[in-house]
Amino acid sequence: MVVILMGVMGAGKTTVGRLLAARLGWSFYDADDFHPPANVERMERGQPLDDADRAPWLAALRDLIARLLADGKSAVLACSALRERYRRALVPDDAPPGAVRLAYLRGDSALLAERLSHRAGHFAAASLLPSQLESLEEPADAIVVDVAAPPEVIVERISRELV
C-alpha cells in the first residue's frame, strides 16, 4: 500500500509523513524531492506552478508508486496533490483497489500561515499559500485529519483508519 499524505503547504505533510512511515515500518518519500530544478526556482520566486510544470513531476511520482506496488513495498508519500486530476494522475492504471490511499491534512488558513511564518529551509515561498488554498479540491475519498492536533495524534488517527 502507498499512502499519499496530501494537503497545502504548512499542513505538516513531511513531519507527519516521516512519523507515520516510522510507525508503520514503511519507507517515506517527499514529493518535493522529485521536482525538477525549474519548478523549484519558480516556487522560490513565489510563482505558482501550472499544469505543464506539474506534468513531469506527477509522472515521476506515478512511476515511483508503480515501482513500489510492483515490488510489493509499502510507503508513505507526502505530496500536495491539491486537485482531483493530480490525484488521479498519481495512481497507476494497474493499481489494485485500495493499494493507494489518501490521507488529507486539513487546516485552517490562519494556522497554516502562522506555521509558514516560522518555517525555515524550504524552497517554496510562504506567499504561495493563497494560491494553494484556491487550487485545493478537497477529496471525497480520503482519511481527513485536522492539522491543529499534535503530529503524534494525527499519526495515530491515520494509522487506525488504515486498518
N, C-alpha and C positions, 0 to 999 in steps of 0.2 A: 504494500500500500504506500502511496505517496500522499501526504497531507500538504496541501497548499495553504499556507497561513497568509491570508490576504488582508489588505486594508490600506488606508492612506498613510503618508509619511507621519511619523510621530506616534503611530499606534503601538509600537513595540514589537514589530514582526521579528526582528533579529534577536532581541532579548528573549522573547517568549519562544521563538523557534529553537534556539540553542538549548533552552531548558527542557522543552518538550522532547527534542531529539535525545537528549541525555537521559531523560526519564524513561523513554521507550527503548533505549539502546539502538537507535537508528542513526543514520547519517544526517547531517544538516547541510543545506545549501542555501546560499543567499543569492537571489536573482540579481542583485546589484552587481555581483561579481561577473555576470555574463554580458553586461552592457559593453558595446564597442566604445572605443575612445571618443568618437564623435558625440555619442549620446551623453557621456559623462561631461564633456565640455559644455554641451548645451545646458545641462542641468546645473552645472557650476555657475553659469551665467544667469540662472533663473528663468531659462526658456523651457516651457513645457515641450515634451516630445509629441510628435504627431504619429499617426498610424504607420507611415513609411519608416519612421525612426524605430518604431517598436517591432516591426515585422521580423528582422533578423534575430532580434533578442528573443522574441516569443518562439521562433523556430528553434533556437539553441536550447531553450528551456524544455520545449516539447521533446527534442531529441534526448535530453537528459532524462526526462520522465520515462520515455520509451525504453531507454537503456536500463534504467533501474528496474522497471517492471519485467523486461525480458530476462534480466539476471536474477529475478526473484528477490530483489532487495527492497527494503522499506526505507523511506526517508521523509524528512520534513523540508519543505521548500518555502522560504519567506519570499513572497512576491506580491507586489501591489495588486495586480490582476483586477484593475478597477472596473472594467466593463465586461459584460457578459460575453461579447465576442472574443475578448482576450482570454477569458477563462476557457471557452470552447477551444481556442487555438492551442491551449496548453495540453489538452487531453488527447493522447494518441488514438487514432481511429480504432485500433485493435485492443484498447484497454478494456479489461473485463469490468462489468458493472461493479461499482464500489471500490475499484482499485485506486481511484484518485478522489480524495475527499477535500472539501473546502472547510476551513475554519476562518471566519470573518471576525477580525478585531475591530469592533465598532467603538468610536469615541466621539465625545463632544468636541466641537471645533475649538472652543476656548481651552480645553485641556490639551488638545493636540498642539495648539500654538504655544502654550506655556512650555510643554516638553521640548518643542523645537527651539525655543529661545535658549535652552540650556544644552542643546546637543552640539557636540564638537566632533570634528574628524570625519564628517560625512560630506560627500561631494554635492549632494542635492541641496540647493538653496532653500531655506525655510519659506521664502516668498512663493514657492510652488504650491504650498498647501491649498490656497483658494482654488487653483485650477484643478488640483486633485479632487477636492470635495465636489467641484462642479462636474467632473467627469465620472465620479463614482456612481455605479449602478449596483445597489445593494443586492446581493444574491438571495434567491429564494430557497436554495438547496444547500445551505451551509450551517455548520455549527456557529452560532453567533454568541460572542462574548464581549461584555463591556470592558473596555481597557482601563476604566477607573480602578478596577480591582488590582491587587498586587500580582506580579507575574506568576508567582507560585500558585495562586488561586486560579488564575487563568489556565495554567498548565493542567491543574487538577480537573477543572471543568472540561477541557478539551479531551483529556485522557479518558474520562468517564463516558463521554459522548461517542468516542471511537469504538467502544466495545460493543 
